[in-house]
Amino acid sequence: MTPGSAPSAARAVDQHPAMDYVARAGLVAFGVVHVVMGWLTLQLAFGDRENKADSTGAVQELAEQPFGGAIVWAVAVGMILLAVWQAIEAAVGHREDDGTTRLRKRLTSLGKVVIYLAIAISAIKVVTGSGSSKKDGTTPVSVKLMDLPMGQIIVGLVALGIAAVGVYLIYKGATQRFLKDIEAGGASGRVGTAYVWLGTVGYVAKGVAIVGVGALFGYAAVTHEPKKSGGIDEALLTVLDQPFGPVVTALVGAGFVAFGLFCFAWARHIDR
């Protein structure tokens, strides 16, 4: 292979119409996961704390439905397809931008690869029987990080990073910057207006939940109590125990459902 041929081949793959179908399939799977996450969060708001209200819990819930194994395999494949799409974007995508903007967007795509692969791995573990169907006692990531040299600082930086992602999602939803990801026709008319509202509510709710995760990591860093940190499920449980917690949790759950439905619209009107 001659020098420069690999990036050229990657760009050709990225520009191929088939990549639209890859992205669409992945977005549908992502949407299913978020709709189920929303349902579990709503159940949590009404007192059911049996299942985890996060992507892992959503996959486990899907596995318990009729034809659950096939559904979870489909989700795993869909998430892998999303990861492939974003990996190509991280390598050769975002060519309409340059300089630091292109670098930032490519790094963002690389981060998405990690998230999508994590969900895919979780789905594969569940469907192959190596994932727990109940809340388990796995060691929080913050505990492992805190054991490293300068662990408290590292956990604090992780907290800031997570919170920054959440704030950006809230900003993206509130300013409707997500409209750049869908065709203009997808946001027009009465149906398009509904898509816009789903995206707005969904991004804001997801951002709020992620800010909550960042807050837990921040608390763990400040107090040196890493077991107080956790993921979205732990953040929602913390919110649930506050005044008006069930109401806020229910709103976040509705937002997750909205984001999932928006993913379906995004898949239909994707603009890469």
Beta strands, then each sheet from edge to edge (+ up, - down):
end
